[in-house]
Amino acid sequence: MWCFRFGRFALLWAGIAACSVGVPAAVAQVPPPPSPEATEIAACLCLEQAVQILGAEMTARQGAYEASRAEVARLDEQLQGARAGLDVNDPQAVARFRQLLEQRDTAFGRSSGAAFGEFNTAVERYNFRVNEFNARCANRPRNPVLLNQVRATLICPPPY
């Protein structure tokens, strides 16, 4: 019985000793904190990535805005043609003209409201990040080896 208790006691101490030996090894595997230069390179790479993402978003918003403006122009042309040949004594022709006018007003509201606002917001976000990148990162010499090391492990936050 005593042998059984001693065996468990010895096993417990052997486990504690093994754990204490493993701790320094685990601590030794923690990488050192990045250098200030590596931190700055990572920040600039993330800003560069944000500029690219926001530029693509701005281009998409610009396309949507231009499409909405083109729709307004197309409806304006239709209205001019309909107005020229409109028989004001024909209630159906007047109703079709009014419907076309409502479509044009709705399209104009979209192009001057939501589409323009989204495009304008995208431009502002893009310009802000470009200015930040230029002030902080443009034309700065970087260590190419460190740059590649940072790029290989880079994780950036969302660009907004």
NULUM-215967 format. One record per residue: residue number from 0; x, y, z of N, C-alpha, C in turn. Coordinates in Angstrom, 3 decimals, always signed. Example, Ala and Ser with C-alpha at 12.3 -4.5 7.8 and 13.67 -1.06 7.14 Angstrom:
% residues 2
0,+13.190,-5.690,+7.800,+12.300,-4.500,+7.800,+13.200,-3.300,+7.800
1,+12.850,-2.250,+7.080,+13.670,-1.060,+7.140,+12.900,+0.030,+7.870
% end
This chain:
% residues 160
0,+0.821,-1.175,+0.000,+0.000,+0.000,+0.000,+0.876,+1.254,+0.000
1,+1.908,+1.239,+0.872,+2.800,+2.374,+0.942,+3.517,+2.580,-0.388
2,+3.838,+1.516,-1.039,+4.528,+1.569,-2.320,+3.626,+2.222,-3.366
3,+2.344,+1.914,-3.312,+1.389,+2.485,-4.259,+1.290,+3.993,-4.055
4,+1.219,+4.445,-2.765,+1.138,+5.871,-2.479,+2.439,+6.578,-2.892
5,+3.551,+5.954,-2.599,+4.829,+6.549,-2.963,+4.936,+6.673,-4.484
6,+4.442,+5.681,-5.181,+4.485,+5.699,-6.657,+3.671,+6.857,-7.215
7,+2.478,+7.101,-6.635,+1.654,+8.229,-7.107,+2.337,+9.547,-6.779
8,+2.940,+9.620,-5.588,+3.639,+10.829,-5.171,+4.820,+11.097,-6.107
9,+5.577,+10.080,-6.431,+6.715,+10.229,-7.339,+6.232,+10.619,-8.732
10,+5.123,+10.063,-9.175,+4.554,+10.385,-10.480,+4.107,+11.847,-10.520
11,+3.522,+12.313,-9.407,+3.089,+13.705,-9.326,+4.293,+14.638,-9.451
12,+5.358,+14.365,-8.712,+6.545,+15.217,-8.779,+7.220,+15.131,-10.144
13,+7.193,+13.996,-10.760,+7.774,+13.859,-12.098,+6.981,+14.708,-13.094
14,+5.655,+14.737,-12.953,+4.817,+15.571,-13.826,+5.080,+17.047,-13.622
15,+5.225,+17.458,-12.357,+5.510,+18.868,-12.056,+6.871,+19.250,-12.633
16,+7.827,+18.386,-12.477,+9.166,+18.672,-13.001,+9.132,+18.766,-14.525
17,+8.385,+17.919,-15.163,+8.294,+17.945,-16.623,+7.632,+19.233,-17.094
18,+6.608,+19.658,-16.382,+5.920,+20.897,-16.754,+6.815,+22.102,-16.559
19,+7.577,+22.099,-15.463,+8.430,+23.262,-15.204,+9.575,+23.328,-16.206
20,+10.020,+22.193,-16.704,+11.070,+22.180,-17.710,+10.495,+22.663,-19.036
21,+9.223,+22.358,-19.322,+8.589,+22.751,-20.577,+8.272,+24.229,-20.644
22,+8.105,+24.892,-19.521,+7.726,+26.304,-19.528,+8.792,+27.167,-20.166
23,+10.066,+27.057,-19.755,+11.065,+27.898,-20.412,+11.152,+27.630,-21.914
24,+10.962,+26.393,-22.325,+11.010,+26.090,-23.751,+9.873,+26.801,-24.477
25,+8.686,+26.832,-23.878,+7.549,+27.510,-24.507,+7.776,+29.010,-24.545
26,+8.333,+29.562,-23.497,+8.604,+31.000,-23.449,+9.661,+31.358,-24.484
27,+10.623,+30.484,-24.677,+11.689,+30.750,-25.629,+11.159,+30.789,-27.055
28,+10.017,+30.154,-27.329,+9.462,+30.119,-28.677,+8.635,+31.361,-29.000
29,+8.335,+32.189,-28.038,+7.579,+33.417,-28.295,+8.487,+34.374,-29.056
30,+8.031,+34.856,-30.211,+8.907,+35.745,-30.978,+9.085,+37.080,-30.257
31,+10.215,+37.705,-30.476,+10.432,+39.007,-29.843,+9.468,+40.029,-30.446
32,+9.187,+41.093,-29.721,+8.293,+42.113,-30.285,+8.921,+42.710,-31.539
33,+8.087,+43.111,-32.480,+8.644,+43.652,-33.727,+9.382,+44.962,-33.479
34,+10.336,+45.195,-34.311,+11.097,+46.444,-34.203,+10.212,+47.609,-34.620
35,+10.549,+48.818,-34.225,+9.760,+49.980,-34.667,+9.712,+50.091,-36.189
36,+10.806,+49.721,-36.854,+10.809,+49.776,-38.318,+9.841,+48.754,-38.900
37,+9.804,+47.556,-38.325,+8.879,+46.526,-38.808,+7.427,+46.955,-38.558
38,+7.185,+47.576,-37.423,+5.832,+48.063,-37.108,+5.415,+49.136,-38.107
39,+6.318,+50.024,-38.435,+6.013,+51.090,-39.404,+5.804,+50.520,-40.799
40,+6.608,+49.542,-41.171,+6.433,+48.891,-42.475,+5.060,+48.228,-42.537
41,+4.670,+47.528,-41.475,+3.356,+46.872,-41.447,+2.242,+47.906,-41.571
42,+2.371,+49.013,-40.869,+1.352,+50.070,-40.950,+1.256,+50.608,-42.371
43,+2.394,+50.811,-43.013,+2.386,+51.327,-44.388,+1.829,+50.306,-45.372
44,+2.160,+49.045,-45.180,+1.606,+48.014,-46.056,+0.088,+47.916,-45.893
45,-0.384,+48.051,-44.668,-1.834,+48.028,-44.428,-2.504,+49.266,-45.025
46,-1.849,+50.395,-44.928,-2.399,+51.600,-45.560,-2.444,+51.444,-47.078
47,-1.400,+50.877,-47.633,-1.364,+50.644,-49.079,-2.502,+49.703,-49.493
48,-2.713,+48.664,-48.714,-3.805,+47.722,-48.981,-5.159,+48.426,-48.870
49,-5.314,+49.271,-47.869,-6.559,+50.015,-47.680,-6.816,+50.945,-48.858
50,-5.767,+51.600,-49.348,-5.911,+52.493,-50.500,-6.399,+51.708,-51.710
51,-5.861,+50.526,-51.921,-6.284,+49.699,-53.058,-7.739,+49.270,-52.918
52,-8.126,+48.823,-51.741,-9.506,+48.375,-51.513,-10.474,+49.543,-51.657
53,-10.134,+50.668,-51.037,-11.011,+51.836,-51.105,-11.055,+52.418,-52.516
54,-9.959,+52.316,-53.254,-9.963,+52.754,-54.653,-10.902,+51.912,-55.499
55,-10.898,+50.609,-55.270,-11.813,+49.725,-56.005,-13.263,+50.025,-55.637
56,-13.505,+50.282,-54.353,-14.863,+50.624,-53.930,-15.289,+51.955,-54.545
57,-14.395,+52.914,-54.565,-14.713,+54.218,-55.142,-15.033,+54.073,-56.636
58,-14.279,+53.269,-57.337,-14.519,+53.047,-58.763,-15.884,+52.395,-58.980
59,-16.230,+51.433,-58.132,-17.544,+50.787,-58.251,-18.670,+51.784,-57.975
60,-18.510,+52.595,-56.944,-19.530,+53.612,-56.621,-19.631,+54.652,-57.738
61,-18.505,+54.995,-58.329,-18.524,+55.950,-59.435,-19.284,+55.359,-60.620
62,-19.074,+54.078,-60.882,-19.803,+53.415,-61.965,-21.300,+53.417,-61.719
63,-21.703,+53.150,-60.487,-23.131,+53.155,-60.148,-23.705,+54.566,-60.276
64,-22.941,+55.548,-59.839,-23.395,+56.941,-59.942,-23.538,+57.350,-61.415
65,-22.539,+57.026,-62.222,-22.593,+57.372,-63.640,-23.726,+56.647,-64.348
66,-23.997,+55.404,-63.960,-25.120,+54.664,-64.545,-26.446,+55.329,-64.194
67,-26.576,+55.802,-62.969,-27.823,+56.471,-62.582,-27.969,+57.804,-63.319
68,-26.872,+58.515,-63.523,-26.920,+59.766,-64.291,-27.260,+59.489,-65.757
69,-26.744,+58.403,-66.315,-27.056,+58.030,-67.694,-28.534,+57.680,-67.832
70,-29.081,+57.017,-66.814,-30.513,+56.696,-66.843,-31.344,+57.978,-66.852
71,-30.962,+58.961,-66.060,-31.668,+60.247,-66.046,-31.580,+60.904,-67.428
72,-30.417,+60.883,-68.035,-30.243,+61.483,-69.364,-31.106,+60.771,-70.402
73,-31.147,+59.444,-70.313,-31.982,+58.670,-71.258,-33.458,+59.020,-71.077
74,-33.900,+59.106,-69.836,-35.302,+59.459,-69.574,-35.604,+60.904,-69.984
75,-34.640,+61.806,-69.819,-34.817,+63.187,-70.287,-35.050,+63.230,-71.795
76,-34.269,+62.441,-72.538,-34.442,+62.380,-73.997,-35.826,+61.833,-74.355
77,-36.241,+60.796,-73.644,-37.570,+60.235,-73.907,-38.656,+61.262,-73.618
78,-38.491,+62.003,-72.542,-39.476,+63.039,-72.196,-39.534,+64.126,-73.263
79,-38.394,+64.543,-73.764,-38.384,+65.570,-74.816,-39.106,+65.082,-76.063
80,-38.852,+63.835,-76.443,-39.536,+63.268,-77.606,-41.031,+63.127,-77.353
81,-41.389,+62.677,-76.164,-42.812,+62.503,-75.834,-43.514,+63.856,-75.749
82,-42.841,+64.835,-75.238,-43.427,+66.175,-75.106,-43.706,+66.777,-76.487
83,-42.812,+66.551,-77.424,-42.972,+67.113,-78.771,-44.218,+66.549,-79.468
84,-44.481,+65.274,-79.273,-45.623,+64.646,-79.950,-46.815,+64.417,-79.046
85,-46.874,+65.084,-77.898,-47.935,+64.839,-76.916,-49.258,+65.470,-77.360
86,-50.286,+64.654,-77.374,-51.643,+65.150,-77.624,-52.287,+65.359,-76.262
87,-52.399,+66.610,-75.857,-52.926,+66.919,-74.526,-54.399,+66.560,-74.391
88,-55.062,+66.282,-75.497,-56.470,+65.897,-75.462,-56.654,+64.390,-75.301
89,-55.563,+63.638,-75.376,-55.617,+62.180,-75.229,-55.226,+61.824,-73.795
90,-56.191,+61.411,-72.947,-55.883,+61.108,-71.543,-54.842,+59.998,-71.381
91,-54.849,+58.996,-72.257,-53.868,+57.905,-72.155,-52.459,+58.410,-72.464
92,-52.343,+59.282,-73.453,-51.029,+59.843,-73.796,-50.511,+60.713,-72.654
93,-51.400,+61.467,-72.025,-51.013,+62.305,-70.889,-50.596,+61.421,-69.717
94,-51.311,+60.334,-69.493,-50.976,+59.409,-68.402,-49.608,+58.765,-68.636
95,-49.323,+58.363,-69.888,-48.007,+57.775,-70.208,-46.902,+58.805,-69.990
96,-47.154,+60.049,-70.383,-46.164,+61.106,-70.188,-45.896,+61.320,-68.700
97,-46.964,+61.357,-67.914,-46.803,+61.548,-66.462,-46.039,+60.383,-65.836
98,-46.328,+59.172,-66.313,-45.616,+57.999,-65.789,-44.119,+58.105,-66.126
99,-43.814,+58.517,-67.336,-42.424,+58.698,-67.740,-41.767,+59.804,-66.914
100,-42.506,+60.862,-66.647,-41.999,+61.955,-65.824,-41.717,+61.475,-64.389
101,-42.586,+60.624,-63.847,-42.360,+60.055,-62.509,-41.117,+59.164,-62.486
102,-40.941,+58.378,-63.556,-39.741,+57.533,-63.649,-38.480,+58.396,-63.657
103,-38.534,+59.481,-64.418,-37.385,+60.384,-64.496,-37.113,+61.029,-63.141
104,-38.156,+61.453,-62.447,-37.982,+62.073,-61.134,-37.408,+61.082,-60.124
105,-37.874,+59.846,-60.179,-37.354,+58.805,-59.284,-35.879,+58.534,-59.582
106,-35.552,+58.428,-60.872,-34.156,+58.194,-61.259,-33.279,+59.376,-60.851
107,-33.783,+60.582,-61.013,-33.018,+61.763,-60.608,-32.798,+61.756,-59.090
108,-33.827,+61.390,-58.342,-33.689,+61.310,-56.882,-32.617,+60.326,-56.466
109,-32.574,+59.171,-57.139,-31.537,+58.176,-56.835,-30.151,+58.711,-57.179
110,-30.049,+59.344,-58.345,-28.728,+59.799,-58.796,-28.219,+60.970,-57.972
111,-29.106,+61.801,-57.491,-28.649,+62.950,-56.707,-28.682,+62.659,-55.212
112,-29.302,+61.553,-54.826,-29.389,+61.205,-53.408,-28.453,+60.076,-53.048
113,-28.985,+58.858,-53.068,-28.238,+57.692,-52.591,-26.972,+57.432,-53.399
114,-27.091,+57.412,-54.724,-25.916,+57.090,-55.555,-24.828,+58.140,-55.382
115,-25.224,+59.411,-55.364,-24.235,+60.470,-55.190,-23.629,+60.422,-53.790
116,-24.465,+60.216,-52.781,-23.967,+60.149,-51.400,-22.987,+59.013,-51.196
117,-23.295,+57.840,-51.728,-22.401,+56.690,-51.597,-21.088,+56.937,-52.336
118,-21.179,+57.529,-53.519,-19.977,+57.844,-54.284,-19.139,+58.887,-53.542
119,-19.772,+59.912,-53.040,-19.072,+60.976,-52.317,-18.388,+60.426,-51.060
120,-19.077,+59.570,-50.326,-18.488,+58.962,-49.125,-17.284,+58.095,-49.491
121,-17.404,+57.331,-50.574,-16.278,+56.495,-51.017,-15.080,+57.354,-51.415
122,-15.329,+58.487,-52.078,-14.242,+59.387,-52.465,-13.568,+59.965,-51.224
123,-14.350,+60.371,-50.248,-13.785,+60.940,-49.019,-12.924,+59.924,-48.280
124,-13.431,+58.672,-48.151,-12.639,+57.638,-47.466,-11.347,+57.355,-48.219
125,-11.441,+57.269,-49.532,-10.260,+57.011,-50.358,-9.246,+58.145,-50.208
126,-9.695,+59.372,-50.362,-8.783,+60.518,-50.261,-8.125,+60.595,-48.883
127,-8.883,+60.304,-47.834,-8.322,+60.327,-46.481,-7.176,+59.329,-46.361
128,-7.385,+58.096,-46.842,-6.339,+57.064,-46.741,-5.151,+57.384,-47.635
129,-5.396,+57.930,-48.828,-4.282,+58.299,-49.708,-3.438,+59.380,-49.049
130,-4.079,+60.378,-48.484,-3.333,+61.440,-47.810,-2.550,+60.896,-46.619
131,-3.160,+59.989,-45.871,-2.475,+59.369,-44.739,-1.263,+58.567,-45.213
132,-1.456,+57.793,-46.290,-0.358,+57.004,-46.843,+0.765,+57.918,-47.321
133,+0.419,+58.960,-48.051,+1.440,+59.869,-48.572,+2.222,+60.546,-47.455
134,+1.535,+60.985,-46.425,+2.203,+61.670,-45.320,+3.095,+60.725,-44.518
135,+2.670,+59.493,-44.387,+3.363,+58.573,-43.488,+4.344,+57.649,-44.196
136,+4.060,+57.314,-45.463,+4.791,+56.202,-46.065,+5.466,+56.490,-47.403
137,+4.968,+57.443,-48.164,+5.479,+57.640,-49.520,+6.934,+58.089,-49.503
138,+7.671,+57.554,-50.455,+9.074,+57.935,-50.669,+9.958,+57.718,-49.441
139,+9.679,+56.701,-48.677,+10.517,+56.354,-47.522,+11.316,+55.097,-47.878
140,+12.606,+55.144,-47.706,+13.393,+53.941,-47.992,+13.073,+52.846,-46.970
141,+12.974,+51.636,-47.448,+12.672,+50.489,-46.586,+13.706,+49.397,-46.807
142,+13.996,+48.671,-45.752,+14.875,+47.514,-45.818,+14.104,+46.422,-46.571
143,+14.572,+46.013,-47.758,+13.810,+45.052,-48.555,+13.638,+43.691,-47.880
144,+14.626,+43.262,-47.121,+14.527,+41.974,-46.423,+13.437,+42.053,-45.356
145,+13.473,+43.103,-44.558,+12.467,+43.291,-43.521,+11.083,+43.493,-44.143
146,+11.030,+44.222,-45.239,+9.767,+44.440,-45.950,+9.139,+43.116,-46.361
147,+9.930,+42.220,-46.931,+9.415,+40.905,-47.337,+9.007,+40.057,-46.142
148,+9.747,+40.147,-45.044,+9.387,+39.391,-43.844,+8.048,+39.880,-43.285
149,+7.881,+41.178,-43.219,+6.636,+41.737,-42.690,+5.483,+41.393,-43.621
150,+5.696,+41.523,-44.911,+4.645,+41.236,-45.899,+4.174,+39.779,-45.790
151,+5.083,+38.862,-45.481,+4.750,+37.441,-45.420,+3.803,+37.114,-44.278
152,+3.820,+37.912,-43.227,+2.985,+37.609,-42.053,+1.958,+38.715,-41.781
153,+1.730,+39.560,-42.753,+0.888,+40.750,-42.574,-0.595,+40.385,-42.387
154,-1.201,+40.960,-41.378,-2.641,+40.868,-41.158,-3.120,+42.289,-40.906
155,-4.013,+42.762,-41.774,-4.458,+44.147,-41.694,-5.917,+44.215,-41.238
156,-6.263,+45.289,-40.531,-7.663,+45.508,-40.163,-8.452,+45.970,-41.389
157,-9.789,+45.953,-41.308,-10.582,+46.475,-42.415,-10.231,+47.942,-42.679
158,-10.350,+48.388,-43.931,-9.862,+49.717,-44.284,-10.751,+50.876,-43.876
159,-11.815,+50.657,-43.161,-12.733,+51.773,-42.875,-12.443,+52.423,-41.564
% end
